[in-house]
Structures are given as structure tokens and as C-alpha cells.
């Protein structure tokens, strides 16, 4: 039996180890490599040309969506299955538009992930049942709009834009603080100011706004102000 060759991409070593154990235990699957960031993931995809890449959206450096696009451009025969915490329809829409072949949320059980990989391996697309309603709404053009503040992204400082980008990509306040070399309290303050300036109330509103404006796929230069 020819096995499905899989590259696992996640910045958490424990998560990668767990996924490898689950996938390698399947008779028809074999993990051929691991990557912790988008750049390495793209390079390994070019080098090994796996059948499927299992890709997290929240990655350091190149974000998951940009990584997906680069993979599709450089190795179009490789299929990409997104494994993410995000259950927001805006994420699903962006993944599908970027050429993703599968979308699985991390609260899914192992058997659902395995089923998704097998379906994609057969040439099908897979969207997790948790996201079925979102998929229907996208198909019907009924994705809900997002409230916007009067001044928009132009009203944000460089630091606020950095915090917005990292929050939308799913990073914790602690990780954002470490990455930007500021305190967790400062991260929370910047996030609150972003919400106020954009006229948003919830994190879901924030994610929708950022996705709508293509903000999450922009590379944001470092700035210490």
C-alpha cells in the first residue's frame, strides 16, 4: 500500500509530536517531516514534495495563509489541510480562496483529522462539520459584515497594528508580549485601544475586520515605539 506522505507544520513541538504519533500509527500514512515556521515549511515542501501538508495558521514569521499561498504557487500538486483553532467563517473563506484543500478545527477528535487527510488524499475537499453552516453562508454570499470605526486602520499606531496582526493570528497575550518585548498589560492596553478606534466590541469582530481588509496576510515591520 502506498502511504500518504505528510509534512506537519506547527510551532509547538508537543503538538507536532502528538500529530506525528497519531498519523504514523495509520497504515496508510507516513509523516516525512516537521516544520515550526512558514519559511521552513515552504522550503521542505519544495524539497520533499509531500502529498499533504498539515498546516497551522498561527505561525511565527510568515503567517499560515501566506505560507499556504507560497506552497500552492511553488508545489501546486501538494494539497494543504489547515488545522486551526479558528472557527470563524472569514478564516475558512480566506483558506478556500488561497487554495486550501481541507479545514479542520483543533477541537476535532483524531478520527476526524484522519478522515480529512484521507478525503484530501483521494482528491476531495474537506471542511469540518463544525464549519458546515459557515461554508453554506459563504457559498450563498451571506457572510456577515463587520462593523468599522470612523477612522479605520489608518488611525492605528505602528505598535497597535503589530498587536492587531498577532492577535488575529491567534497568538496569546504572553507570546505577543515576548515577541514585541513589552509587558502583557501593555499588550492588553494596545488591544483595547485598537478595539476602541475601530469601533469593535468582540474578538470575533476584530478578526472579521482584519480579514476583510486583508490585514492578516500583511508583513508588519518591527517597530519599538
Helices and strands as residue ranges (DSSP letters): E 4-9, H 13-24, E 29-35, H 38-48, E 52-55, H 64-74, E 79-84, H 89-97, E 102-105, H 110-121, E 126-127, G 129-131, H 132-140, G 152-155, H 158-168, H 173-180, H 184-198, H 203-212, G 215-217
